[in-house]
C-alpha cells in the first residue's frame, strides 16, 4: 500500500461510490424541488413548507426502491477495503 498510485486509485473509487450512492437521492430531491418551484411560481403561492412534504415522500420512495442496491454497493466497497487491509498484514 506504499504505492501512491494505489492510494489514489482507492480514493478515486471511494469518490465514485459516494457519488453513485448520493446521486439518486439528490437528483430526486432536485427534480421535486424544481417541479414544486415552478408550480409555486405559476400559482403565486409562496409557502416555504410546501416543498418539504413532497421532497420527503420522494426521498423515502427512492430509499425504499434503491436502498438495497446502495447498501450493496457500499458493502462491496467495504469488502474490497478490508481485503486490502488484510493483505497488508501478511
Secondary structure, 3 states (H helix, E strand, C coil): CCCHHHHHHHHHHHHHHHHHHHHHHHHHHHHHHHHHHHHHHHHCCCCCCHHHHHHHHHHHHHHHHHHHHHHHHHHHHHHHHHHHHHHHHC
